[in-house]
Amino acid sequence: MTSLYSSIPENAVHALPESLAARALAEGSSSYKGMERMLGTTVALLSQTQSELDASRLQIEALKAQLAELELVATTDTLTGLKNRRGFEDNFVRELDRTRRGKSIGGVLVVIDLDSFKAINDTYGHQAGDACLKLVAQVLSDEIRIMDTASRLGGDEFVLLMTDSTPELLLTRVQNIAWKLNHLILAWNDTSITINASVGMKPYHKGDTAEAVFAEADQSMYTDKKRVRAMAS
């Protein structure tokens, strides 16, 4: 029986893949038609492989999109649309790492607690409380820069991660946010509900840990809360 490879001209063998070319040379090639058939088979195999690679690439891209969506859901507070505690912690760790590597000059961490939230819930109900949280979240989102992050840790506690700037430059912005939070009015049915907030901040620098910075910012917030209570008494 005449081998398929025996019909391929020797001067065309080099156009074949190396393994096929070796077989063609071993068995002897002598006609263009045989070479054409072999090339057709090779092209078909390559086309099939390319189709499989394209399908795999699309599957990988779809999987990446699904994972990104899951990550977004896992790090977002469903009520306010801000980052949740996990999202904040992930961002803060990354920012401290950037500061450690000299990629950021540091910034400030701001802790915010709503003083009147329990009274709003008790007096007007949880729907009013949710509306209050959404209003605060909107103010925070409007006031921060694009490189900053606003998060809701849970309940009535929020944090701002304000990056790539000195505390002196950020102080005025934080004071402005605190003023706006303490002059918020929630229109609820036929009632105007006043919102009050205690605000504390702590600068962070190269070498600081997330736990230490948060603890000091939290303590600063409680100091502000005590000051407000003392003024009211």
C-alpha positions in Angstrom: 0.0 0.0 0.0 1.3 3.5 -0.9 1.8 5.7 2.1 0.0 9.1 2.1 3.4 10.7 2.9 5.0 9.1 -0.2 2.9 11.5 -2.4 4.4 14.7 -0.9 7.2 16.4 -2.8 10.4 16.7 -0.9 10.7 20.4 -1.5 7.3 21.0 0.3 8.0 18.8 3.3 9.5 21.7 5.2 6.0 23.4 5.2 4.7 20.6 7.5 5.0 20.5 11.3 8.3 18.9 12.4 6.8 15.5 13.4 4.8 15.2 10.2 7.7 16.3 8.1 9.9 13.6 9.6 7.3 10.9 8.7 7.0 12.3 5.2 10.8 12.2 4.6 11.0 8.7 6.1 8.3 7.3 3.8 9.2 9.4 0.7 7.0 12.0 -0.8 6.4 12.5 -4.5 3.2 14.3 -5.3 1.5 17.7 -4.6 -1.9 16.2 -4.0 -0.6 14.1 -1.1 1.0 17.2 0.5 -2.3 19.1 0.0 -4.3 16.5 1.9 -1.8 16.4 4.7 -1.8 20.2 5.0 -5.6 20.2 5.0 -5.6 17.8 7.9 -3.0 19.8 9.8 -5.0 23.1 9.3 -8.2 21.4 10.5 -6.4 20.2 13.6 -5.0 23.6 14.2 -8.4 25.3 13.7 -9.9 22.9 16.2 -7.2 23.7 18.7 -7.7 27.4 18.2 -11.4 27.1 18.7 -10.9 25.2 21.9 -8.4 27.9 23.1 -10.9 30.6 22.3 -13.6 28.8 24.2 -11.3 28.3 27.2 -10.3 32.0 27.1 -14.0 33.0 27.1 -14.7 30.7 30.0 -11.7 32.1 32.0 -12.9 35.7 31.3 -16.4 34.8 32.4 -15.1 33.2 35.6 -13.0 36.3 36.4 -16.0 38.5 35.9 -18.0 36.3 38.3 -15.3 36.3 40.9 -15.0 40.1 40.7 -18.8 40.4 41.2 -18.6 38.1 44.2 -15.8 40.1 45.6 -17.8 43.3 45.2 -20.8 41.8 46.9 -18.6 40.4 49.7 -17.1 43.8 50.4 -20.1 46.1 50.0 -22.7 47.2 52.6 -26.0 46.3 51.1 -27.9 49.1 52.8 -25.7 52.1 52.1 -23.6 50.9 49.1 -20.4 51.8 51.0 -17.6 49.4 51.7 -18.4 47.1 54.6 -16.0 46.1 57.4 -14.2 43.5 55.3 -13.8 46.0 52.4 -12.5 48.6 54.8 -10.0 46.3 56.4 -8.7 45.1 53.0 -8.3 48.6 51.8 -6.6 49.8 55.0 -4.1 46.9 55.0 -3.2 47.7 51.3 -2.9 51.4 52.1 -0.6 50.8 55.0 1.5 48.5 52.8 1.8 51.3 50.2 2.9 53.7 52.9 5.5 51.2 54.2 6.9 50.9 50.7 7.0 54.6 50.1 4.2 54.6 47.6 2.0 56.9 49.8 2.9 59.7 52.2 0.2 58.5 54.6 -3.1 60.0 55.5 -5.8 59.9 58.2 -8.3 57.4 59.5 -11.6 59.0 60.6 -14.1 57.1 62.8 -17.7 58.3 63.0 -20.5 57.3 65.4 -24.0 58.6 65.2 -25.1 59.8 68.6 -28.8 60.0 68.0 -29.2 56.7 66.1 -30.8 54.6 68.8 -33.3 57.3 69.7 -34.3 57.6 66.0 -34.8 53.9 65.8 -36.8 53.8 69.1 -38.9 56.8 68.3 -39.5 56.6 64.5 -38.8 52.9 63.7 -36.1 51.0 61.9 -37.2 52.3 58.5 -36.4 55.8 59.7 -33.1 54.5 61.1 -32.2 53.0 57.7 -33.0 56.3 56.0 -30.8 58.0 58.4 -27.9 55.7 57.6 -28.4 56.2 53.9 -28.4 59.9 54.3 -25.1 59.9 56.2 -23.6 57.5 53.6 -24.6 60.0 50.9 -22.9 62.9 52.7 -19.7 60.9 53.2 -19.6 59.8 49.6 -20.2 63.4 48.4 -17.5 64.9 50.6 -14.5 62.5 50.1 -12.0 62.6 47.3 -11.8 59.9 44.6 -8.8 58.3 46.3 -10.6 58.1 49.7 -12.9 55.3 50.9 -16.0 55.5 53.0 -17.1 52.4 54.8 -19.9 51.3 57.2 -18.5 49.0 59.8 -22.0 48.1 61.1 -24.8 49.7 63.1 -24.2 53.4 63.2 -20.4 53.3 62.9 -18.6 54.6 59.8 -15.0 55.1 58.9 -13.2 57.2 56.3 -9.8 56.2 54.9 -8.3 59.4 53.5 -5.0 58.8 51.7 -2.0 60.4 50.1 -2.0 63.6 52.0 -0.8 65.2 55.2 -3.0 65.5 58.3 -2.7 69.3 58.1 -4.2 69.3 54.6 -6.9 66.9 55.5 -7.9 68.5 58.9 -10.1 71.1 57.3 -11.9 68.5 55.1 -12.6 66.4 58.2 -13.9 69.3 60.1 -16.2 70.2 57.3 -17.5 66.7 57.2 -18.1 66.7 60.9 -20.0 70.0 60.7 -22.2 68.7 57.9 -23.0 65.5 59.8 -24.0 67.5 62.9 -26.3 69.7 60.8 -28.1 67.0 58.9 -31.9 67.0 58.9 -33.8 63.9 57.8 -37.3 64.6 56.5 -39.4 61.7 57.6 -43.1 61.8 56.9 -44.2 65.1 58.5 -41.2 65.2 60.9 -37.7 66.7 60.7 -35.2 64.4 62.4 -31.9 65.9 63.6 -28.8 63.8 63.2 -25.8 64.2 65.5 -22.4 62.5 65.1 -19.1 62.1 67.0 -16.0 62.2 64.9 -12.4 61.1 65.7 -9.3 61.0 63.5 -5.8 59.6 63.7 -3.0 60.2 61.2 -1.1 57.1 60.0 2.5 57.0 58.8 5.1 54.5 57.6 5.4 51.7 60.1 2.0 52.0 61.7 -0.3 49.0 62.2 -4.0 48.9 61.4 -4.9 47.9 64.9 -3.0 50.7 66.6 -4.3 53.4 64.2 -7.9 52.2 64.5 -7.7 52.1 68.3 -6.4 55.7 68.5 -9.0 57.0 66.0 -11.7 55.2 67.9 -10.5 56.7 71.2 -10.5 60.1 69.5 -14.1 59.6 68.5 -15.1 58.7 72.1 -13.3 61.8 73.4 -15.4 63.9 71.0 -18.6 62.1 72.2 -17.7 62.9 75.8 -17.1 66.5 74.9 -20.5 66.8 73.2 -22.3 65.2 76.2 -20.5 67.6 78.6 -21.6 70.6 76.6 -25.2 69.4 76.6 -25.3 68.8 80.3 
